[in-house]
Amino acid sequence: MRPLVAEIRLDNLIHNYKLSRSRHGGRALAVVKANAYGHGAAKCAQALADVADGFAVACLEEALELREAGIKRPIVLLEGVFEASELDEVARHGLWPVVQSEEQLQMLLAARPAAPFNVWLKMDSGMHRAGFYPHDYARAYQRLADSANVGDIVKMTHFARADEPELSTTQAQIETFDAATAGLPGAVSIANSAGILSHPRARRDWGRPGIVLYGASPLPEGNHDGDGLKPVMRLATKVFSVRELPAGETIGYGGTWTSDRPTRIGLIACGYADGYPRLASTGSPVAIDGQRSRIIGRVSMDMIMVDLTDLPGAGIGSEVELWGDVVSVNEVAAAAGTISYELLCNVKRAHKRYV
Ligand SMILES: *Cc1c(COP(=O)(O)O)cnc(C)c1O
């Protein structure tokens, strides 16, 4: 068996959920969209089935996967529905759609559901991606509230820059939202992970933690001991070939790296086809039998070269952690010029092992 394994520590997932909910207060939707950020949506939701107040996914297809896996708690569709024909299934499975546009609102009002929909009405408080403008919000709310098709309405918005706590933009979004929802009854949900971690005024009835559930901090300083998060995924493989090179040799595609001394190179089973970022070529950290080292040369499709020169005890069979406990996914993301979310979502072909 190819030795690349993504170990998913479900106890850490439960720990991170409880931690984020207690930091936020009230209730929290466990955001398990995009296959639980690459961790496996059904397995993660099952682990949280009796713990989480509810779940959030992007779309109907993702919600149905959870219902098929036996998940009974509320599920919010963060993008809402894409066509009116989805509303039968939404009603049958008691899903809670976000309503973020006039088109979605009209679909709901025109439906003939057996039971009313609980909806999450989204405001564009400044991100300018989705949602009703503040000056249109109360009217949209009223049209929903007046419809027999609609039960509860949760008022929601989403932050553009909550991971930059020094800026005033999140505070401005909160003020816009509060002003435009004043007097409208119902629960409120505004905080994503970064909102929960660094914006106390964003903590309302429902938190929406995503990336923190998986143990990666969205904040620029990345993970630090004080945040209490525990990484859920540990992506690891093995050295399966070793070679020695004198100084002055290049390795890998493009010859982008040249040895400046006699060098021992380990070849590991992992590449960009597994989701490891190709942009994290020479320099990206790895841990070999628990000791930090680095990638050298370009990441190729199925293989990566790592530097064993200063690790004389390492060789064929040595374990290489790509990210997890010694190397944080945030470090690798930084080396690749991206964010942990993208790396985690992209993991594929690796064997998943749930513990
Ligand atoms: C994805 C998403 C979240 C979770 O975001 P994180 O940054 O992972 O916590 C919360 N709310 C909405 C609307 C989302 O789309």
The ligand as a Tripos MOL2 file, in Angstrom:
@<TRIPOS>MOLECULE
LIG
   15    15     1     0     0
SMALL
NO_CHARGES

@<TRIPOS>ATOM
      1 C1        -17.4770   28.8130    5.2120 C.3       1 LIG1
      2 C2        -18.3340   29.7180    6.0110 C.ar      1 LIG1
      3 C3        -18.1500   29.8330    7.3900 C.ar      1 LIG1
      4 C4        -16.9830   29.2000    8.1230 C.3       1 LIG1
      5 O1        -15.8330   29.9740    7.8710 O.3       1 LIG1
      6 P1        -14.4620   29.7210    8.6640 P.3       1 LIG1
      7 O2        -13.5940   30.8510    8.2860 O.co2     1 LIG1
      8 O3        -13.9380   28.4170    8.1650 O.co2     1 LIG1
      9 O4        -14.8270   29.6610   10.0950 O.co2     1 LIG1
     10 C5        -19.0400   30.6070    8.1060 C.ar      1 LIG1
     11 N1        -20.0670   31.2440    7.4830 N.ar      1 LIG1
     12 C6        -20.2620   31.1750    6.1570 C.ar      1 LIG1
     13 C7        -21.3800   31.9230    5.5300 C.3       1 LIG1
     14 C8        -19.3920   30.4260    5.3730 C.ar      1 LIG1
     15 O5        -19.5810   30.3670    4.0480 O.3       1 LIG1
@<TRIPOS>BOND
     1     1     2 1
     2     2     3 ar
     3     2    14 ar
     4     3     4 1
     5     3    10 ar
     6     4     5 1
     7     5     6 1
     8     6     7 2
     9     6     8 1
    10     6     9 1
    11    10    11 ar
    12    11    12 ar
    13    12    13 1
    14    12    14 ar
    15    14    15 1
@<TRIPOS>SUBSTRUCTURE
     1 LIG1         1 GROUP 0 **** ****
